[in-house]
């Protein structure tokens, strides 16, 4: 399971304040916490706090100075994504990188696929287009297949393509959870070998009371359906324990009585 730490994002108040003040300490603390918790990548996103390429460069440099963990460069504007990738090329020391994210809309998909090729990056493709987020399984699969085809034709191998079926809040769109799970099952057979299948886990528990319980239950169900990547709160110990146990049950890890301890030390 590829776990991407969600916490270095300008949508969080402490990170927004740190970016505005150019205060490295809170950002580097979260980089270290998430790395120690077992993150395989750290998602790095300015959020709405800034539209400055200089701020994005500073943020990426700050994270790279703190930990050796690879990052997911996350922003919804092409020029800042390019600036972020350039900064990561300078400060990342050749570590792997994921672009988060494109949609299936041609005006966004084609330029971001080109960036993924140029920077030897993985690419998360969110299955929505100019018509918005799909509500049914078939449309999710259609858009996922389009993203996969365009990325593949440009030279990205399946291990660099991540399809995101769009998780929606259980509290407000309860019927969508089963559609996401079915889309994951179909993404898993889209090619041989299949692409990665990624979810933004925290969307499922938006505004809900039992956030941690909903997150870990849904993630285990998604893993059973074929999901192998999640942007999530890696500092939630119960969530991480659920992931480790699911990996064991799915026969992706070798059993030992100390499997939780072994899972935390993996990599």
Number of C-alpha atoms within 10 A of each C-alpha: 16 16 22 28 28 24 24 25 24 20 14 13 11 14 25 20 14 16 22 12 9 14 14 18 13 15 25 19 15 20 28 17 17 26 22 15 18 21 27 21 24 30 26 26 26 26 17 11 18 15 14 13 17 14 18 25 19 17 26 25 18 19 26 22 13 17 18 15 21 23 25 29 27 24 24 14 11 14 12 21 22 18 17 28 26 14 20 25 15 14 17 22 11 10 14 17 25 25 28 23 24 28 25 22 18 15 12 16 22 18 13 24 28 16 19 24 17 10 18 14 22 25 29 27 29 26 25 23 17 10 7 10 17 19 16 15 18 14 16 27 22 17 22 25 18 18 28 25 13 16 24 15 10 14 14 21 15 17 12 21 26 29 30 28 30 25 21 22 19 18 13 13 12 12 14 20 18 14 20 23 23 21 25 28 19 18 27 20 12 14 12 8 11 17 21 24 26 29 26 19 24 21 17 25 21 17 12 13 10 10 14 17 13 18 22 21 13 18 27 19 14 25 22 17 19 22 27 21 23 23 22 25 21 24 19 14 12 14 21 22 17 17 21 22 19 19 20 17 13 11 10 12 15 10 14 10 7 8 16 17 12 15 18 15 11 8 7
